[in-house]
Amino acid sequence: MRDSLKISLVAAVLILVVGLSFAAGFMTNGMLTAPNRSTALAGLGVELGPLGSTRSPDSFKVFWEAWDIVQREYYGQVPSDQAVTYGALRGALGALNDPNTTFLEPRAASLERSDLAGQFEGIGATVQNNTDGRLVIVSPVPGSPAEQAGLQPNDVILKVDGREMVGVSSADAVTFLRGPKGTSVTLTIQRDGGTPFDVTLTRTPITMPTVTARTLEDVGAPTVGYVRLKLFGERSAGEVQRAIQDLRAKGAQAIVLDMRNNPGGYLTAAIDIASQFIGDGVVVYERHSDGREEPFRAKSGGTALDIPMVVLVNAGSASASEIVAGAIRDRQRGKLVGTKTFGKGSVQNVHQLSDQSTLHVTVAHWLTPERHDISKAGLEPDVVVEQEGEAGTSGDRQLQRAVDLLMAGR
């Protein structure tokens, strides 16, 4: 059961067409268990028992009384039974006043699983809504259909298969842009305010890396390695380990771990990644409503147990990011630089329902090794630095401050 824990994702500023898409209903964060009736959700094995209710049908008498009236009298088209069921579920969950206990319709649930698995079928581009609400390409994935078609950052997507994208959220746009491999999709693109043009792409399977790494020659620190972690997915722990090994082979003597705007992911990935920097002891505690606490400890075999490090965080760093950042600071392995983190630490069970929708139910909270409850409070950085410049570049003020700290500590 423990290996099935995962951390759900905070509403991301950046929604990936083939990557980190957080569709409707998938806009929360916290730690989640991920069960499935017969198979493992996102590859994590645990089964559900039979679902049932002890409530009498009389409990819903007023509901059906009211709905019968609507069906008889409403001027307009009455929604389908499925739409009514989904709406009723959302309304009932809303009465809990817990944004992390949520219901995901089948499409959103499928996107959640594929996001965390790191494998998708789509065009291979990240998209977001700009300040005008228009859908724009952030970047094409290397080797993807989007890159091969010549799509560029800041290209505006006006239409998808003739459907207007003006006013459509990036989360909803993902459902139009993804699709089975071999199928085609036509985008109407506007570049730099010019005449719109159409581009037809064939969707392909995409494997989306969650880690990028390099040494920081461009910011005057060739002996400092830079690891940017975008998400805690199934492959992330292995990617981080390989990145550190490669950086050390290239002469890196210190590490900047960038978890800014990282919305979370799997708890198992968080423990494995923290274990690259922490040799032993507690990484995080899980506290239940009865006060019982369960520790999750670091695993042996870390590749960066002795190397100086700084962690970059901001308001978009949540869930798994806060677990790793909190553990690194509490265990005195490195300082946090940036701005206060998002502040979520609730644990959810994820139940896959009969129609492939999922129900996320809060069951516990988690605490850092020094038992700080991050929920709502977030993590305050050791060094507060407001962001200036593009992330990861020489103009990145937070990155530069991290490098300065590492260089001064030698």
Buried (B, 14 or more C-beta within 10 A) or exposed (E): EEBBBBBBBBBBEBBBBBBBBBBBBBBBBBBBBBBBBEEBBBEBEBEBEEEEEEEEEEEEEEEEEEBEEEEEEEEEEEEEEEEBBBEBBEEEBEEEEBBBBBBBBBBBBBBBBBBBBBBBBBBBBBBBBEEEEBBBBBBBBEEBBBBBBEBBEEBBBBBBEEEEBEEBBBBBBBBBBBBEEEEEBEBBBBBEEEEEEEBEBBBBEBEBBBBBBBBBEEBEBBBBBBBBBBBBBBBBBEBBBEBBEBBBEEEBBBBBBBBBBBBBBBBBBBBBBBBBBBBEEBBBBBBEEEEEBEEBBBBEEBBBBEBBBBBBBBBBBBBBBBBBBBBBBBBEBBBBBBBBBBBBBBBBBBBBBEEBBBBBBBBBBBBBBEEBBBBEEBBEBBBEBEBEEEBBEEEBBBBBBBBBBBBEEE
